[in-house]
Amino acid sequence: MPLVSMNEFLPKAKAEKFAVGQFNMNNLEFAQAIAEAAAELRSPFIYGVSEGALKYMGVEFTVAIARAAAEKYNVPIALHLDHGSSFDVAMKCIRAGFSSIMFDGSHYPLEENIRLTKEIVKAAHAMGVSVEGELGTIGGVEDDISVDEEDASLAKPEEAIRFYEETGVDALAIAVGTAHGMYKGEPRIRYDIIEAVASRIPVPVVLHGGSGVPDDMIRQAIAAGVGKINVNTENQIACTDTIREILNKDAKVYDPRKYLGPARTAMVEVVKAKIRLFGSDNKA
């Protein structure tokens, strides 16, 4: 099947109280592992591609890999720009074949964030492409984005509701206490903010910084109204730890397939565990 917009499965996720995982594609092995896990469990999923990963892989290769996965596996797959920084980047990705876009205008004042997001929504929706917006500032480090956790600001429910009403986004990421990367301590998620927003808008709330959040907190966030959860760091750790272990055991290994294959297998297990936790298995 072709790549689809997130609107193929996010409304169902909101209605049935499960979440769909966005798993970031960093290279071929990540893409293969994510798709294999999702196909085995019959789950829809989202390939997240940051601007950094896009520069690394190239937009043509990125789209080709995602399309190959969509053709091979009969599950709904969205190819989603993660933390897009501008209208131009968003349009470049749409023209190349992306089926979904996130515009991150959270660092702008509210009025400017609304204006810029609205422009992207208008253009993307005209081409059948879904859009995720962001409000509030999520701490931690992801690619070129670094926000001191002390500087991260929680989303205000009334502003989030207004943001949705004026932009018409298909999913809304709000800052509720999670952070990109792994946590030094236990995160403090504001479920009251999730519920206050999710109960008053018809689209799902998105939880960024899903790596390292305890399972019971993830379940509680989904119950409060989260319908999309982003995971990247846990796959990166599983991949790198496996490669490091193999090379530390035998310094003579030079064939990349000897360590990338096991790294891919390790990521399959991470993704399968997340899919089961999010409740999206057998929802394809």
C-alpha positions in Angstrom: 0.0 0.0 0.0 1.2 3.6 -0.5 2.4 5.8 2.4 -0.6 7.3 4.2 -1.3 10.5 6.3 -1.6 10.1 10.0 -5.4 10.7 9.6 -5.6 7.1 8.4 -5.1 5.9 12.0 -4.9 8.7 14.6 -8.7 9.3 14.7 -9.1 5.6 15.6 -6.4 5.9 18.2 -8.2 8.8 19.9 -11.6 7.0 19.8 -10.3 3.7 21.0 -7.7 5.1 23.6 -4.5 3.7 22.2 -1.4 5.4 20.8 0.5 5.0 17.6 4.3 5.1 17.8 6.5 7.4 15.9 9.9 5.7 15.6 12.7 7.7 14.1 14.4 6.5 10.9 18.1 7.1 11.2 19.4 4.6 8.5 18.3 1.5 6.7 18.6 -0.8 9.7 16.3 1.4 11.8 13.7 1.5 9.0 13.8 -2.3 8.6 13.6 -3.0 12.3 10.6 -0.7 12.8 8.7 -2.0 9.8 9.4 -5.7 10.7 8.2 -5.2 14.3 5.0 -3.4 13.2 4.2 -5.9 10.5 4.5 -8.8 12.9 2.2 -7.2 15.4 -0.2 -5.7 12.8 0.3 -2.1 13.9 0.2 1.2 12.1 3.3 3.3 12.7 5.0 6.6 11.8 8.5 6.9 10.5 9.8 10.1 12.1 12.6 11.8 10.1 14.4 14.8 11.7 16.1 17.4 9.6 19.4 16.1 10.8 18.5 12.5 9.6 17.3 14.0 6.4 20.6 15.6 5.7 22.4 12.4 6.6 20.3 10.0 4.4 19.1 12.4 1.7 15.5 13.1 1.0 15.4 10.8 -2.1 16.8 7.8 -0.2 14.6 8.5 2.8 11.4 8.4 0.7 12.5 5.4 -1.3 13.2 3.4 1.9 9.8 4.3 3.4 8.0 3.5 0.2 9.7 0.1 0.0 8.5 -0.7 3.5 5.0 0.4 2.6 5.0 -1.9 -0.4 6.4 -4.9 1.4 4.3 -4.7 4.6 0.5 -4.4 4.5 0.2 -2.0 7.5 -0.5 1.8 7.4 2.8 3.7 7.4 3.1 7.5 7.6 6.4 9.2 6.6 6.6 12.2 8.9 9.0 15.2 9.0 10.0 15.6 12.7 10.5 19.1 14.1 10.4 20.8 10.7 11.8 24.3 11.1 10.2 26.2 8.1 7.6 26.3 5.4 10.3 25.7 2.8 11.6 22.5 4.5 8.0 21.2 4.9 7.2 21.9 1.2 10.4 20.2 0.1 9.5 17.0 2.0 5.9 17.1 0.7 7.1 17.4 -2.9 9.5 14.5 -2.3 6.7 12.2 -1.1 6.3 12.7 2.7 2.8 12.0 3.9 2.9 13.9 7.1 4.6 17.0 8.5 5.4 18.4 11.9 6.1 22.1 12.1 7.8 23.1 15.3 7.0 26.7 15.9 7.1 26.4 19.7 10.0 28.8 20.1 8.0 31.6 18.5 5.5 33.7 20.4 2.0 32.2 20.3 0.6 34.5 17.6 3.5 33.8 15.3 3.4 30.1 15.9 -0.3 30.1 15.0 0.3 32.1 11.8 3.2 30.0 10.6 1.5 26.6 11.4 -1.7 27.7 9.8 0.2 28.4 6.5 1.7 24.9 6.5 -1.7 23.3 7.4 -3.4 25.1 4.4 -0.7 23.9 2.0 -0.3 20.4 3.4 -4.1 19.7 3.6 -4.5 20.7 0.0 -2.2 17.8 -0.9 -3.7 15.3 1.6 -0.8 15.6 4.0 -1.3 15.6 7.8 0.2 18.2 10.1 1.4 18.1 13.7 1.9 21.3 15.6 3.7 22.0 18.8 3.1 24.3 21.8 5.2 24.8 24.8 8.9 23.9 25.0 10.1 20.3 25.4 13.4 19.9 27.2 16.4 17.7 26.4 18.5 17.2 23.2 17.4 15.8 19.9 19.6 16.2 16.8 20.4 20.0 16.6 17.6 20.9 19.1 18.8 21.5 22.6 16.6 23.0 25.4 17.8 23.2 29.0 15.1 21.4 31.1 15.0 24.4 33.4 14.0 26.5 30.4 11.4 24.1 29.2 7.9 25.7 29.5 4.7 23.7 30.0 1.8 24.2 27.6 -1.2 26.2 28.9 -4.4 24.4 28.1 -6.4 27.4 27.0 -3.6 28.4 24.5 -3.4 24.8 23.2 -7.1 24.7 22.6 -7.0 28.1 20.8 -3.9 26.9 18.8 -5.9 23.9 17.5 -9.0 25.9 16.7 -7.1 28.5 14.7 -4.6 26.2 12.9 -6.7 23.0 12.3 -3.7 20.7 12.9 -4.2 16.9 12.9 -2.2 16.2 16.1 -0.9 18.5 18.8 2.3 18.1 20.7 2.2 19.9 24.0 4.9 20.3 26.6 3.7 18.3 29.7 7.0 17.5 31.5 8.7 14.9 29.2 12.1 15.6 27.6 14.0 14.5 24.5 16.7 11.9 25.2 16.9 9.7 28.3 16.0 11.0 31.8 18.4 11.6 34.7 15.6 11.0 37.1 11.9 10.1 36.8 9.9 12.5 34.6 7.0 14.4 36.1 4.2 14.3 33.5 1.3 16.7 33.9 -1.6 14.4 33.1 -4.0 17.2 34.1 -2.7 19.3 31.2 -3.1 16.3 28.8 -6.6 15.7 29.9 -7.6 19.4 29.9 -6.5 19.7 26.2 -7.5 16.2 24.9 -11.0 16.5 26.3 -11.7 19.7 24.3 -10.1 19.0 20.9 -11.0 16.3 18.4 -7.4 15.3 17.6 -4.9 13.4 19.6 -2.3 14.9 21.9 1.3 13.9 21.1 3.9 12.9 23.7 7.4 13.8 22.7 10.3 12.3 24.6 8.7 8.9 25.1 12.0 7.1 25.6 12.7 6.1 29.1 9.3 7.0 30.5 8.1 4.2 32.9 5.4 2.0 31.4 2.8 2.9 34.0 3.2 6.6 33.2 2.8 5.9 29.4 -0.4 4.0 30.1 -1.7 6.9 32.2 -0.8 9.4 29.5 -2.7 7.4 26.9 -5.7 7.2 29.2 -5.6 11.0 29.6 -5.7 11.5 25.8 -2.3 10.9 24.2 -2.7 9.2 20.8 0.9 9.5 19.4 4.1 8.8 21.2 7.6 9.6 19.8 10.5 7.1 20.4 14.0 7.5 19.2 16.7 7.3 21.9 15.8 3.8 23.1 16.3 2.4 19.6 19.6 4.4 19.3 20.8 2.9 22.6 19.8 -0.7 21.6 21.6 -0.3 18.3 24.8 1.2 19.6 25.1 -1.0 22.7 24.8 -4.2 20.5 27.4 -2.9 18.0 29.8 -1.9 20.9 29.4 -5.3 22.5 30.2 -7.2 19.3 33.2 -5.1 18.5 34.5 -5.2 22.0 34.3 -9.0 21.9 36.1 -9.4 18.6 38.3 -6.5 17.3 38.8 -8.5 14.0 35.1 -8.1 12.9 35.0 -5.8 9.9 32.0 -6.9 7.9 29.3 -4.4 8.9 26.6 -7.0 8.4 28.0 -8.9 11.3 27.2 -6.1 13.8 24.4 -4.2 12.0 22.3 -7.4 11.7 22.2 -8.1 15.4 21.7 -4.3 16.1 18.7 -4.4 13.9 17.3 -7.4 15.8 17.8 -5.6 19.1 15.7 -2.7 17.7 12.9 -5.0 16.6 12.5 -6.1 20.2 12.4 -2.5 21.4 9.8 -1.5 18.9 7.6 -4.6 19.6 7.6 -3.8 23.3 6.6 -0.2 22.6 3.8 -1.2 20.2 2.3 -3.6 22.8 2.7 -0.9 25.5 0.9 1.7 23.3 -1.9 -0.7 22.5 -1.6 -0.4 18.8 -1.0 -4.1 18.0 -3.7 -5.6 15.8 -5.0 -2.1 15.0 -3.7 -2.0 11.4 
